[in-house]
Amino acid sequence: MLKLIAEGLGWSFIRPATLIQHLELTERIRILPMPNPVMQRQLILAYRKDIDPQMRDEILVICDRFYKETLHPEIIRLAPWLAASLPAS
């Protein structure tokens, strides 16, 4: 994969051990660290400027309801130790 990246044919997420195996390619590629893993991510709603504000608000309510009623309980069921790091349901 690093050889393809060095030739300009894509990008990838890689492990540090992969870099060690191909040190000759590190001068031809850009390497950036990934952000620390966390369970919280911000939800961003993108929409056209001329969309009806009432429709926008309804979409936000639906997203909030889905998080509180479905996603949050399922995350806590699967990984209860994450409860303290998640926004309240």
C-alpha positions in Angstrom: 0.0 0.0 0.0 2.8 2.4 0.8 4.3 1.9 -2.6 1.0 2.8 -4.2 0.8 5.9 -2.0 4.3 6.9 -2.9 3.3 6.7 -6.6 0.3 9.0 -6.0 -2.3 6.3 -6.2 -4.3 6.9 -3.0 -4.0 7.1 0.7 -4.4 4.7 3.7 -4.5 4.3 7.4 -1.5 2.3 8.5 0.2 0.9 11.5 3.5 2.3 12.7 5.1 -1.1 12.1 4.3 -0.8 8.4 6.5 2.3 8.2 9.4 0.5 9.8 9.1 -2.2 7.1 9.3 0.4 4.3 11.6 3.2 5.6 12.8 3.8 2.0 9.4 5.2 1.2 9.0 7.6 4.1 10.7 10.5 2.2 8.1 10.2 -0.6 4.9 10.2 1.5 3.4 12.4 4.2 2.6 10.8 7.5 0.1 12.4 9.9 -0.9 11.0 13.3 -4.5 10.0 13.9 -6.5 11.8 16.6 -6.8 9.9 19.9 -9.7 7.4 19.8 -12.8 8.8 21.6 -16.4 7.8 21.6 -17.7 11.4 21.3 -18.0 12.9 17.8 -19.8 16.0 16.9 -22.8 15.6 14.6 -22.8 18.4 11.9 -25.8 19.0 9.8 -25.1 20.5 6.4 -27.9 21.8 4.3 -28.7 24.3 1.5 -29.1 27.9 2.6 -32.6 28.0 1.1 -34.0 25.0 3.1 -37.0 25.7 5.3 -35.9 26.4 8.9 -38.8 24.3 10.2 -37.5 21.3 8.2 -34.0 21.9 9.6 -35.4 21.9 13.1 -37.4 18.7 12.5 -34.2 17.0 11.3 -32.3 18.1 14.4 -35.1 16.7 16.6 -35.1 13.4 14.8 -31.3 13.1 15.2 -31.5 14.0 18.9 -34.3 11.4 19.4 -32.4 8.7 17.6 -29.4 9.3 19.8 -31.3 9.3 23.0 -33.7 6.5 22.3 -31.6 4.1 20.2 -27.9 4.9 19.9 -27.0 5.9 23.5 -28.7 2.8 25.1 -27.1 0.5 22.6 -23.6 1.9 23.2 -24.1 1.6 27.0 -25.5 -2.0 26.6 -22.4 -3.0 24.6 -19.8 -1.0 26.5 -21.2 0.1 29.9 -17.8 1.6 30.9 -18.3 4.3 28.3 -21.3 5.8 30.1 -19.3 8.5 31.8 -17.7 9.7 28.6 -21.0 10.0 26.5 -23.4 12.9 26.4 -26.4 12.2 28.6 -29.4 10.5 26.9 
